[in-house]
Structure formats: structure tokens, C-alpha cells
């Protein structure tokens, strides 16, 4: 797996929507009850119960999205001792949950620092150029549409699942798909783990194409033993929807500038024009 760190593709305007999305995701993550302790590794039962109650309320659940079957009992955030020992107290939900709205709220929830930072890194590197091409308003709508398509696409494939679906990955996968369509020849600096992290500058079509192939393989269960813990199918759906939505913009998209300087870790030879 390669880790992108920068793309050689300047923008013409400040990507305010991308910055706002990153800020909102970080704020929600830091405000999620019970998450700080779980990230630090010293979670108490009370913290875990509060976190579970929060996710049941605001995360998207495939069974709720497809069948509109709301659970009769949900965690309340309180702890108690039952016949099987200490655990989270459950009760009928004291709130009304809209499955459709939960898709939007779930797009700003993350399960840990690695989940959050990985998503925000991809959004920062690739989102600014897509926003620059689409414009602020259209880009914001595009982001939300890709997130909804990814969530409902995953739910259709896992209609009976009651596991909460969280994260911005589906929407960001749409951003990656759009970037691939609009700027396939843009150069992207990546770190490749090979004994050490080897810096390379590769074309976007290779970086993003390789990422998509991995997601497709993982979604089928190939190459991973815990495919059920990550919604790889949502990544695949979001990526494809992003490509389709960006395709009409491809014709009028100016090409990225010709990269100069370092190429594949070595300095390129100077070019002379005659």
C-alpha cells in the first residue's frame, strides 16, 4: 500500500469546503463521547457504553436503511450488573432516528485516530483540486451525494447487518474517483514501504487505480482476514459514483503542469526546447 503525501497540481482558489470538511470531522471526533478513552487505550466500561449509545444513535445501520427496522432496545450509556456480569444497560430508544439523516451524521464519525487521519490526508491531497474544478457549492453537493451512494450501496449488499457504518471514506472515495477522471496524469508524491519508506513521484492514474483495485479485492474478501470490519464495498461504490459524476467535466479540465525537478526519487535531466 502506498501513502500519498502531496500532489503536483496547484489550485486557482482556496479550497474552503475541503478545509471546512476536515475541521468538522476533527471537531466531531474530539467531541464524540467515550472516544478519548478508547483511543488512549484506557477505556472504562462506562466510556464504552457511552460510545456505543452515541454510535447507535448517529451511525448508519444497513438494516435500518433498507428495511427501516429500528431496534427495540438500544444502549443508554449507563452501566449495570446482570446475570452475565457487568455490561451496558439497554432500553427502548428515547429518540426518533431517521435512517436517511443518519447517513449524513455517520459521514462525520470515525472510530479512531488512524481512521480519521487517513481519511483527512486523502481528502486534503485530492479534494482541493476536485473542489477547484467543480466550484465550492457543486463540490459540497458532490461530496454528500457520493457519501450517500456509498452508504446505501453498502447497505444493499449487507441488508441484514446491524453493525454501525461510520466514516467519511465513502464520500472521499468519490473524490478519488473524480480526481482520477479529471487529473489522471497529475504527479503524486507517495511513500512506498520497502524496508524503509521510499519516496516516489507517480502518476495519479497509477496511485488511485492501485488503490481502487485493492478496495475491490478486499471487498470480495481476498487478501484480508477481517474484511467485515471495514466497509470496502462502500469505497468501491463511492469511487465509481465519483467517476461517473465527474466525467462530464473532463473535457473542460485543464491539464496539470508538467512536473519538474525530482522524478521517482532522482533529479530529472533538464529539458531544452529548440
SERO-4910 file (N, C-alpha, C, O; in steps of 0.05 Angstrom, whole numbers):
BEGIN
 pado doro    nc1    nc2    nc3   cac1   cac2   cac3    cc1    cc2    cc3    oc1    oc2    oc3
  Unk    A     17    -24      0      0      0      0     18     25      0     36     27     16
  Unk    A     12     44    -18     27     69    -19     12     90     -3    -12     90      0
  Unk    A     28    109      8     17    131     25     21    157     10     44    166      8
  Unk    A      1    170     -1      4    195    -14     11    217      6      0    218     28
  Unk    A     28    236     -2     35    258     16     32    285      2     30    305     16
  Unk    A     32    286    -24     29    311    -38     25    306    -68     35    287    -79
  Unk    A     10    324    -81      7    322   -109     18    347   -123     16    369   -111
  Unk    A     28    344   -147     39    366   -162     17    377   -180     17    371   -204
  Unk    A     -1    392   -168    -25    401   -183    -36    425   -168    -55    422   -152
  Unk    A    -26    449   -173    -34    473   -159    -63    480   -165    -74    473   -186
  Unk    A    -76    494   -146   -104    503   -149   -105    533   -154    -86    547   -148
  Unk    A   -127    542   -165   -131    570   -171   -145    585   -149   -143    610   -147
  Unk    A   -159    571   -131   -174    584   -109   -171    568    -84   -165    544    -84
  Unk    A   -176    581    -62   -174    568    -36   -196    547    -32   -220    553    -37
  Unk    A   -190    522    -25   -210    501    -23   -224    502      4   -220    486     22
  Unk    A   -241    522      7   -254    527     33   -272    504     42   -272    497     66
  Unk    A   -286    491     23   -303    468     31   -287    445     41   -294    432     61
  Unk    A   -264    439     28   -247    418     37   -237    423     65   -237    405     82
  Unk    A   -228    448     70   -218    455     96   -241    453    117   -236    444    139
  Unk    A   -265    462    110   -287    461    128   -295    432    135   -301    426    158
  Unk    A   -294    414    115   -299    386    120   -279    373    139   -286    358    157
  Unk    A   -254    380    135   -233    369    152   -237    380    181   -235    364    200
  Unk    A   -242    405    184   -247    417    210   -271    404    224   -270    399    248
  Unk    A   -293    400    209   -317    388    220   -312    360    229   -321    352    251
  Unk    A   -297    344    213   -291    317    221   -274    315    246   -279    299    263
  Unk    A   -254    333    248   -237    333    271   -253    341    296   -250    330    317
  Unk    A   -270    362    293   -286    371    315   -305    350    326   -307    345    350
  Unk    A   -319    336    307   -337    315    315   -322    292    329   -332    281    349
  Unk    A   -299    286    318   -283    264    330   -276    271    359   -279    254    377
  Unk    A   -266    295    363   -258    303    390   -282    306    409   -278    305    433
  Unk    A   -305    310    398   -329    314    414   -345    288    419   -364    288    434
  Unk    A   -337    267    406   -351    241    409   -348    231    437   -326    225    446
  Unk    A   -370    227    452   -368    217    480   -356    189    482   -364    171    466
  Unk    A   -338    185    500   -326    159    505   -304    152    486   -291    131    490
  Unk    A   -298    169    466   -278    161    447   -250    167    456   -231    152    449
  Unk    A   -247    188    471   -220    195    481   -207    173    496   -183    167    492
  Unk    A   -222    161    514   -211    139    530   -204    114    513   -184    101    517
  Unk    A   -222    109    493   -217     85    477   -192     89    459   -178     70    454
  Unk    A   -187    114    450   -164    119    434   -138    117    451   -118    107    441
  Unk    A   -140    126    476   -117    125    493   -111     97    504    -90     92    515
  Unk    A   -130     79    500   -126     52    508   -134     46    537   -128     24    548
  Unk    A   -146     65    551   -154     61    579   -184     64    582   -193     76    602
  Unk    A   -199     54    563   -228     57    564   -240     42    588   -232     20    594
  Unk    A   -258     55    601   -273     43    622   -299     32    610   -306     39    587
  Unk    A   -313     15    624   -338      4    614   -358     27    610   -373     26    590
  Unk    A   -358     47    627   -376     69    624   -371     84    598   -389     92    584
  Unk    A   -345     89    592   -338    103    567   -347     87    543   -357     98    523
  Unk    A   -342     61    543   -350     44    521   -381     44    517   -390     44    494
  Unk    A   -395     44    539   -425     44    537   -435     71    525   -453     71    509
  Unk    A   -422     93    534   -430    119    523   -424    120    493   -439    131    477
  Unk    A   -401    109    485   -393    109    457   -413     92    440   -421    100    419
  Unk    A   -420     69    451   -438     52    436   -466     64    434   -478     62    413
  Unk    A   -475     78    455   -501     91    454   -500    114    433   -520    118    419
  Unk    A   -478    129    432   -475    150    413   -476    140    384   -489    152    367
  Unk    A   -461    118    379   -460    108    352   -487     96    344   -495     99    321
  Unk    A   -501     82    362   -527     72    355   -546     94    347   -564     90    331
  Unk    A   -542    117    359   -560    140    353   -553    153    327   -571    160    311
  Unk    A   -527    157    321   -519    174    299   -506    159    275   -503    171    254
  Unk    A   -499    134    279   -486    119    257   -508    108    238   -531    105    246
  Unk    A   -500    103    214   -518     90    195   -517     60    198   -495     48    200
  Unk    A   -540     47    199   -541     18    202   -555      6    178   -578     14    172
  Unk    A   -543    -12    163   -554    -23    138   -583    -33    141   -600    -27    124
  Unk    A   -589    -48    163   -616    -58    166   -636    -35    169   -659    -38    159
  Unk    A   -629    -14    182   -646      9    185   -650     23    158   -672     33    152
  Unk    A   -629     25    142   -631     39    117   -648     24     97   -663     36     82
  Unk    A   -646     -2     96   -660    -18     76   -688    -26     85   -708    -23     71
  Unk    A   -690    -36    110   -716    -47    119   -731    -27    138   -754    -32    145
  Unk    A   -718     -6    146   -729     13    165   -738     -1    191   -758      5    203
  Unk    A   -721    -21    199   -726    -36    224   -710    -24    246   -686    -29    248
  Unk    A   -722     -7    263   -708      5    285   -706    -15    308   -725    -30    313
  Unk    A   -684    -16    322   -681    -35    344   -700    -28    367   -706     -5    372
  Unk    A   -710    -49    381   -728    -44    403   -713    -36    428   -723    -21    445
  Unk    A   -688    -45    430   -671    -38    453   -645    -27    444   -633    -38    425
  Unk    A   -636     -6    456   -610      6    449   -595     13    475   -608     16    496
  Unk    A   -568     14    474   -553     22    498   -561     50    507   -566     68    491
  Unk    A   -562     54    533   -569     80    544   -545     96    552   -547    120    558
  Unk    A   -522     84    552   -498     97    562   -492     91    591   -470     97    601
  Unk    A   -511     80    605   -507     72    633   -497     44    635   -499     28    616
  Unk    A   -485     37    657   -475     10    662   -491     -3    684   -503     11    701
  Unk    A   -491    -29    685   -505    -44    705   -494    -72    707   -476    -80    691
  Unk    A   -504    -87    726   -495   -114    730   -519   -133    727   -539   -130    741
  Unk    A   -516   -152    709   -538   -171    704   -529   -199    710   -509   -204    723
  Unk    A   -544   -218    699   -538   -246    704   -511   -255    691   -499   -274    699
  Unk    A   -503   -240    670   -478   -246    657   -455   -228    665   -435   -227    651
  Unk    A   -459   -213    686   -438   -194    695   -444   -166    688   -466   -159    679
  Unk    A   -423   -149    690   -426   -120    684   -429   -116    654   -417   -130    638
  Unk    A   -445    -96    647   -448    -90    619   -464    -64    615   -469    -50    635
  Unk    A   -471    -58    591   -485    -34    584   -515    -38    588   -526    -59    580
  Unk    A   -529    -19    600   -558    -21    604   -571    -14    578   -564      6    565
  Unk    A   -591    -30    570   -606    -25    546   -635    -19    553   -645    -27    573
  Unk    A   -648     -3    535   -676      5    540   -687     13    513   -672     17    494
  Unk    A   -713     16    511   -725     27    486   -713     54    480   -709     70    498
  Unk    A   -708     60    454   -696     85    447   -713    109    456   -737    109    451
  Unk    A   -701    129    468   -715    152    476   -713    175    456   -716    198    463
  Unk    A   -708    168    431   -705    188    410   -716    177    384   -719    153    381
  Unk    A   -722    194    366   -730    186    339   -707    188    320   -694    209    318
  Unk    A   -701    167    307   -678    166    288   -687    163    260   -703    145    253
  Unk    A   -678    181    243   -684    180    214   -661    166    200   -639    176    200
  Unk    A   -666    142    189   -644    128    176   -630    144    154   -606    143    151
  Unk    A   -645    160    139   -634    176    117   -615    197    129   -594    202    118
  Unk    A   -623    210    150   -607    231    163   -582    219    176   -561    231    177
  Unk    A   -585    194    185   -562    181    198   -539    176    179   -516    175    188
  Unk    A   -544    175    153   -523    172    133   -505    197    134   -481    195    132
  Unk    A   -518    220    136   -503    245    136   -487    248    162   -463    255    161
  Unk    A   -499    242    185   -484    244    210   -462    224    212   -440    229    223
  Unk    A   -466    200    200   -445    179    201   -421    187    185   -399    177    191
  Unk    A   -424    205    165   -402    213    149   -381    230    164   -359    235    154
  Unk    A   -388    238    188   -370    255    204   -360    240    229   -348    252    247
  Unk    A   -366    214    231   -358    198    254   -334    180    246   -334    170    223
  Unk    A   -316    177    264   -293    159    260   -287    143    284   -293    151    307
  Unk    A   -275    119    280   -271    101    302   -244    103    316   -240     89    336
  Unk    A   -226    120    306   -200    122    319   -183    142    303   -191    152    282
  Unk    A   -160    148    315   -142    168    302   -133    159    275   -132    176    256
  Unk    A   -125    134    271   -116    125    245   -138    127    224   -133    135    201
  Unk    A   -162    120    232   -185    122    214   -189    151    205   -193    157    182
  Unk    A   -189    169    225   -193    198    219   -170    209    202   -175    222    181
  Unk    A   -145    206    211   -123    219    198   -118    208    170   -111    223    151
  Unk    A   -123    182    166   -120    171    139   -141    183    120   -134    190     97
  Unk    A   -166    185    129   -186    198    112   -180    227    106   -182    236     83
  Unk    A   -172    242    126   -167    270    123   -142    275    105   -142    295     90
  Unk    A   -123    257    106    -99    260     89   -107    258     59    -99    275     43
  Unk    A   -123    238     53   -132    234     25   -150    258     17   -148    267     -6
  Unk    A   -167    267     35   -185    289     28   -169    315     23   -175    330      4
  Unk    A   -149    320     39   -133    344     36   -117    344     10   -116    364     -4
  Unk    A   -105    321      3    -88    320    -21   -104    321    -47    -97    335    -65
  Unk    A   -127    306    -48   -141    304    -73   -167    322    -74   -176    328    -96
  Unk    A   -177    329    -51   -202    344    -51   -199    373    -61   -217    383    -73
  Unk    A   -176    385    -56   -173    413    -64   -175    417    -94   -187    436   -103
  Unk    A   -163    399   -110   -165    401   -139   -193    395   -150   -202    408   -169
  Unk    A   -206    376   -138   -233    370   -147   -252    394   -140   -269    401   -156
  Unk    A   -249    405   -117   -264    429   -110   -257    452   -128   -275    467   -137
  Unk    A   -232    455   -135   -224    477   -153   -237    474   -180   -245    494   -192
  Unk    A   -240    450   -189   -253    445   -216   -283    448   -215   -295    458   -234
  Unk    A   -296    438   -193   -325    438   -192   -336    464   -181   -359    472   -188
  Unk    A   -321    478   -165   -332    501   -151   -342    493   -123   -347    469   -119
  Unk    A   -344    512   -105   -349    505    -77   -376    491    -73   -377    470    -61
  Unk    A   -398    503    -83   -424    492    -78   -428    464    -91   -437    445    -79
  Unk    A   -420    463   -116   -424    437   -131   -406    415   -118   -415    392   -117
  Unk    A   -383    423   -109   -365    403    -96   -378    393    -70   -376    369    -64
  Unk    A   -389    411    -54   -402    403    -29   -425    384    -35   -428    363    -21
  Unk    A   -441    390    -55   -463    371    -62   -452    345    -72   -463    324    -65
  Unk    A   -431    346    -88   -419    322    -99   -409    304    -76   -413    280    -76
  Unk    A   -396    316    -56   -386    301    -33   -408    286    -19   -405    263    -12
  Unk    A   -430    300    -14   -452    288      1   -465    266    -16   -471    245     -5
  Unk    A   -469    271    -42   -481    250    -59   -464    225    -59   -475    203    -58
  Unk    A   -438    228    -61   -420    204    -61   -422    190    -35   -422    165    -34
  Unk    A   -424    205    -13   -426    192     13   -452    176     16   -452    154     27
  Unk    A   -474    188      6   -500    173      7   -499    149    -11   -509    128     -3
  Unk    A   -488    152    -35   -487    129    -53   -471    107    -41   -479     83    -44
  Unk    A   -448    113    -29   -431     93    -17   -445     78      6   -444     54      8
  Unk    A   -459     93     23   -473     81     46   -496     63     37   -498     41     47
  Unk    A   -512     73     19   -535     57     10   -526     34     -7   -538     12     -7
  Unk    A   -504     38    -22   -493     15    -38   -484     -7    -20   -489    -30    -25
  Unk    A   -469      0      1   -460    -20     21   -484    -33     35   -484    -57     39
  Unk    A   -504    -17     42   -528    -28     56   -543    -48     38   -553    -68     48
  Unk    A   -545    -42     12   -559    -61     -6   -544    -88     -7   -557   -109    -10
  Unk    A   -518    -87     -4   -503   -112     -4   -502   -126     23   -494   -149     25
  Unk    A   -510   -112     44   -510   -123     71   -535   -115     85   -535   -103    107
  Unk    A   -558   -121     73   -584   -111     82   -591   -119    110   -606   -105    123
  Unk    A   -581   -142    119   -589   -152    146   -569   -146    167   -572   -155    190
  Unk    A   -549   -130    161   -528   -124    180   -538   -102    200   -551    -83    192
  Unk    A   -531   -106    225   -538    -86    246   -513    -72    256   -515    -58    276
  Unk    A   -491    -76    243   -466    -63    251   -466    -34    242   -474    -29    219
  Unk    A   -458    -15    259   -459     13    251   -438     19    230   -416      9    230
  Unk    A   -446     36    211   -429     44    189   -421     73    194   -438     91    194
  Unk    A   -395     78    198   -385    105    203   -361    112    186   -348     94    175
  Unk    A   -356    138    183   -332    147    169   -338    162    143   -360    158    131
  Unk    A   -319    178    135   -322    194    111   -310    180     87   -308    191     65
  Unk    A   -302    154     90   -288    140     69   -303    138     43   -292    141     21
  Unk    A   -330    133     45   -346    131     20   -346    157      4   -343    156    -20
  Unk    A   -350    179     18   -350    205      4   -323    212     -7   -321    222    -29
  Unk    A   -302    206      8   -275    212     -1   -267    193    -24   -252    202    -42
  Unk    A   -277    169    -24   -272    152    -47   -284    164    -72   -272    161    -94
  Unk    A   -307    177    -70   -318    192    -93   -300    214   -102   -297    218   -126
  Unk    A   -287    228    -83   -268    249    -90   -244    237   -105   -234    248   -125
  Unk    A   -235    213    -97   -213    200   -111   -220    192   -139   -205    195   -157
  Unk    A   -245    182   -142   -254    174   -168   -256    198   -187   -249    196   -210
  Unk    A   -265    221   -176   -267    245   -192   -239    255   -200   -234    263   -223
  Unk    A   -220    254   -182   -193    262   -187   -180    245   -209   -167    255   -227
  Unk    A   -186    219   -208   -175    201   -229   -185    209   -256   -170    208   -276
  Unk    A   -211    216   -258   -222    224   -284   -211    251   -293   -205    254   -317
  Unk    A   -209    270   -275   -202    297   -282   -172    301   -286   -163    316   -304
  Unk    A   -156    288   -269   -127    293   -270   -111    266   -270    -95    261   -251
  Unk    A   -116    249   -289   -102    223   -288    -72    225   -291    -57    207   -282
  Unk    A    -62    246   -304    -33    249   -309    -19    266   -288      5    269   -289
  Unk    A    -34    276   -268    -21    292   -247     -2    274   -231     -7    250   -227
  Unk    A     20    286   -223     40    270   -208     35    272   -178     28    293   -167
  Unk    A     37    250   -164     32    248   -136     56    237   -121     66    216   -128
  Unk    A     66    251   -102     87    241    -85     76    221    -65     56    227    -51
  Unk    A     87    198    -64     78    176    -46    102    165    -31    125    167    -40
  Unk    A     96    152     -9    116    137      6    109    107      3     87     98      9
  Unk    A    128     92     -6    125     63    -11    141     48     10    165     51     11
  Unk    A    128     32     27    143     17     47    159     -6     34    147    -26     27
  Unk    A    185     -2     32    203    -23     22    228    -22     38    247     -7     32
  Unk    A    229    -37     60    250    -36     80    248     -9     95    245     -9    120
  Unk    A    250     13     80    244     39     91    223     52     74    214     40     54
  Unk    A    213     76     81    193     89     65    207    103     42    222    123     46
  Unk    A    203     93     18    216    103     -6    199    124    -19    176    117    -27
  Unk    A    208    149    -22    192    169    -36    193    166    -66    214    164    -78
  Unk    A    170    166    -79    167    165   -108    147    185   -117    128    192   -103
  Unk    A    150    194   -142    130    211   -154    118    196   -177    131    190   -197
  Unk    A     92    189   -174     79    171   -192     55    185   -204     44    204   -192
  Unk    A     45    177   -228     21    188   -239     -4    181   -223     -5    159   -211
  Unk    A    -23    199   -223    -47    195   -207    -62    170   -215    -73    156   -199
  Unk    A    -62    164   -241    -77    140   -251    -65    115   -239    -80     96   -234
  Unk    A    -39    114   -234    -27     90   -222    -33     89   -192    -40     68   -182
  Unk    A    -30    112   -178    -35    112   -149    -64    106   -143    -70     88   -126
  Unk    A    -83    119   -156   -111    116   -150   -122     90   -162   -140     77   -150
  Unk    A   -112     82   -185   -120     57   -196   -112     33   -179   -128     15   -175
  Unk    A    -88     34   -168    -79     13   -150    -96     13   -124   -102     -8   -114
  Unk    A   -102     37   -114   -119     39    -90   -146     26    -96   -156     11    -79
  Unk    A   -158     32   -119   -185     21   -125   -184    -10   -128   -201    -24   -118
  Unk    A   -163    -20   -141   -161    -49   -144   -159    -62   -117   -171    -83   -113
  Unk    A   -144    -51    -99   -142    -62    -72   -169    -62    -58   -176    -82    -45
  Unk    A   -184    -40    -60   -210    -39    -47   -229    -60    -59   -244    -73    -44
  Unk    A   -228    -64    -85   -245    -84    -98   -238   -112    -89   -256   -128    -84
  Unk    A   -212   -118    -87   -203   -144    -78   -211   -148    -49   -222   -170    -41
  Unk    A   -207   -128    -32   -214   -131     -4   -244   -134      0   -253   -148     18
  Unk    A   -260   -120    -16   -289   -122    -13   -299   -150    -19   -320   -158     -9
  Unk    A   -284   -165    -35   -291   -193    -41   -280   -213    -21   -285   -237    -22
  Unk    A   -265   -202     -1   -253   -219     20   -226   -229     13   -214   -244     29
  Unk    A   -215   -221    -10   -189   -231    -18   -167   -214     -5   -168   -190     -4
  Unk    A   -147   -228      7   -124   -214     18   -127   -204     46   -108   -193     57
  Unk    A   -151   -206     58   -155   -196     85   -171   -217    101   -187   -231     89
  Unk    A   -165   -219    127   -179   -238    143   -201   -225    159   -218   -239    171
  Unk    A   -202   -198    159   -223   -184    174   -237   -164    157   -241   -141    164
  Unk    A   -245   -173    133   -258   -155    114   -284   -143    124   -292   -121    116
  Unk    A   -296   -157    143   -322   -147    153   -319   -123    171   -339   -110    176
  Unk    A   -295   -116    181   -292    -93    198   -289    -67    183   -291    -46    195
  Unk    A   -283    -68    157   -281    -44    140   -300    -47    117   -302    -68    104
  Unk    A   -315    -25    111   -335    -26     90   -322    -21     63   -325      0     51
  Unk    A   -306    -40     54   -292    -37     28   -312    -33      5   -306    -19    -14
  Unk    A   -334    -47      6   -354    -44    -15   -364    -15    -17   -370     -6    -39
  Unk    A   -366     -1      5   -374     27      4   -353     44    -10   -360     63    -25
  Unk    A   -327     37     -7   -306     51    -21   -308     47    -51   -305     66    -67
  Unk    A   -314     22    -59   -317     16    -87   -340     32   -100   -337     44   -121
  Unk    A   -363     31    -86   -387     45    -97   -381     75    -98   -387     88   -118
  Unk    A   -371     87    -77   -365    115    -76   -346    123    -99   -350    144   -112
  Unk    A   -325    108   -103   -305    113   -124   -319    114   -152   -314    132   -167
  Unk    A   -335     93   -157   -347     91   -184   -367    114   -188   -369    125   -210
  Unk    A   -383    121   -167   -402    143   -170   -387    169   -174   -395    186   -190
  Unk    A   -364    173   -160   -349    197   -164   -338    200   -193   -338    222   -204
  Unk    A   -330    178   -204   -320    178   -232   -343    186   -251   -339    202   -269
  Unk    A   -366    174   -247   -389    180   -265   -397    209   -263   -403    221   -284
  Unk    A   -398    220   -239   -407    247   -236   -387    267   -247   -394    289   -256
  Unk    A   -361    260   -246   -340    278   -255   -336    276   -285   -323    294   -297
  Unk    A   -345    255   -298   -339    251   -326   -347    274   -344   -332    282   -362
  Unk    A   -371    286   -340   -379    309   -358   -360    333   -356   -360    350   -374
  Unk    A   -344    335   -334   -326    358   -330   -299    353   -343   -282    371   -344
  Unk    A   -294    328   -351   -267    321   -361   -258    338   -385   -235    346   -386
  Unk    A   -276    343   -404   -269    356   -428   -258    384   -423   -239    393   -437
  Unk    A   -269    399   -404   -261    426   -400   -240    429   -377   -235    452   -369
  Unk    A   -228    407   -368   -209    409   -346   -181    413   -357   -171    397   -373
  Unk    A   -168    435   -349   -141    440   -359   -122    419   -348   -125    410   -325
  Unk    A   -101    411   -363    -83    390   -353    -65    402   -331    -61    426   -330
  Unk    A    -55    385   -313    -37    394   -292    -11    403   -304     -4    395   -327
  Unk    A      4    420   -290     30    429   -301     50    406   -304     49    387   -288
  Unk    A     68    408   -323     89    388   -326    107    388   -302    119    409   -296
  Unk    A    110    366   -288    127    365   -264    157    369   -272    166    359   -292
  Unk    A    171    383   -255    200    386   -259    214    379   -233    202    376   -212
  Unk    A    240    377   -234    256    371   -210    258    341   -206    266    326   -224
  Unk    A    251    332   -182    255    304   -175    234    286   -188    211    293   -189
  Unk    A    243    264   -198    225    245   -211    233    217   -202    255    208   -207
  Unk    A    214    203   -190    219    176   -180    243    175   -161    259    157   -162
  Unk    A    246    196   -145    267    197   -125    294    207   -135    312    209   -119
  Unk    A    296    213   -161    321    223   -172    315    249   -188    292    253   -197
  Unk    A    335    266   -191    331    291   -205    330    286   -235    348    274   -247
  Unk    A    308    297   -247    305    293   -276    325    311   -292    333    332   -282
  Unk    A    332    301   -315    351    317   -332    336    342   -343    313    340   -349
  Unk    A    350    365   -345    338    389   -355    330    385   -384    344    372   -400
  Unk    A    307    397   -392    297    395   -419    303    421   -434    301    443   -422
  Unk    A    311    418   -459    317    442   -475    297    442   -499    292    421   -511
  Unk    A    287    466   -505    270    469   -528    284    483   -550    301    501   -545
  Unk    A    278    476   -574    291    488   -597    271    502   -615    279    513   -635
***
